[in-house]
């Protein structure tokens, strides 16, 4: 649920395609949507994970200490 709250802060929609990358290689990179990911999020509860949209303009980082950071760089 925290990831969904962070996503809403940066206008990342649940239906938007994202890549989920675990920095520690706990699982392979996954291309999905937040909606498709939700049923499996508890099973793959891994820190050091990045959630990045297709054009790298919206990023959520779940760090080692289980803090969430949401970033939406300014448009150019």
RAUR-V865622 format. One record per residue. RES is the residue in one letter. PHI is phi in radians with two decimals (NA if undefined). PSI is psi in degrees with one decimal (999 if undefined). OMEGA is omega in degrees with one decimal (none if undefined). Layout:
RES | PHI | PSI | OMEGA
RES | PHI | PSI | OMEGA
//
This chain:
X | NA | -33.8 | 179.3
X | -1.12 | -35.5 | 178.8
X | -1.14 | -39.5 | 177.8
X | -1.12 | -38.2 | 177.4
X | -1.14 | -42.5 | 177.7
X | -1.12 | -39.9 | 179.3
X | -1.09 | -39.8 | -179.5
X | -1.17 | -28.7 | 178.6
X | -1.15 | -28.9 | -178.2
X | -1.95 | 16.4 | 178.5
X | 1.06 | 34.3 | 174.6
X | -1.55 | 111.8 | -176.0
X | -1.39 | 150.2 | -179.5
X | -1.08 | -24.4 | -178.1
X | -1.62 | -3.8 | -178.7
X | -1.31 | 136.9 | 178.9
X | -1.22 | 132.7 | 179.6
X | -2.34 | 162.5 | 171.0
X | -1.98 | 131.0 | 178.4
X | -1.87 | 120.4 | -175.1
X | -2.18 | 120.2 | 174.0
X | -1.59 | 122.1 | -175.5
X | -1.12 | -31.1 | -178.5
X | -1.57 | 9.1 | 179.9
X | 1.01 | 35.0 | 177.0
X | -1.21 | -24.0 | 174.0
X | -2.67 | 156.4 | -179.7
X | -1.20 | 157.8 | 177.2
X | -1.01 | 141.5 | -176.3
X | -2.19 | 134.0 | 171.8
X | -1.80 | 121.2 | -173.7
X | -2.78 | -162.3 | 170.4
X | -2.20 | 162.1 | 177.6
X | -1.08 | -34.6 | 179.4
X | -1.12 | -45.3 | 178.3
X | -1.19 | -29.8 | -175.7
X | -1.31 | -30.8 | -171.9
X | -0.90 | -45.1 | -179.3
X | -1.10 | -21.9 | -176.2
X | -1.83 | -4.7 | -174.4
X | -1.04 | -38.2 | 179.7
X | -1.20 | -37.0 | -179.7
X | -1.22 | -36.7 | -179.5
X | -1.85 | 53.8 | -178.1
X | -1.42 | 77.1 | -174.6
X | -2.05 | 131.6 | 176.6
X | -1.32 | 173.4 | -177.7
X | 1.04 | 49.9 | -178.4
X | -2.08 | 138.1 | 176.7
X | -1.92 | 139.6 | 173.6
X | -2.07 | 115.1 | -172.4
X | -2.24 | 133.0 | 177.8
X | -1.35 | 174.1 | -172.1
X | -1.01 | -39.8 | -176.8
X | -1.77 | 20.0 | 176.0
X | 0.99 | 29.3 | -179.1
X | -1.76 | -7.1 | 178.2
X | -2.41 | 125.1 | -174.3
X | -2.34 | 135.4 | 170.9
X | -2.11 | 131.6 | 178.2
X | -2.08 | 124.5 | 173.9
X | -1.81 | 106.0 | -170.4
X | -1.43 | -179.8 | -177.2
X | -1.01 | -30.9 | -178.1
X | -1.64 | 13.1 | -179.9
X | 1.12 | 32.8 | 171.3
X | -1.65 | 143.7 | 177.4
X | -1.82 | 137.2 | 175.6
X | -2.22 | 129.3 | 179.1
X | -2.02 | 133.5 | -176.8
X | -2.35 | 131.7 | 173.2
X | -2.28 | 95.2 | -177.5
X | -1.03 | 149.8 | 179.3
X | -1.08 | 146.6 | 177.5
X | -1.19 | 148.4 | -179.4
X | -1.93 | 999 | none
//
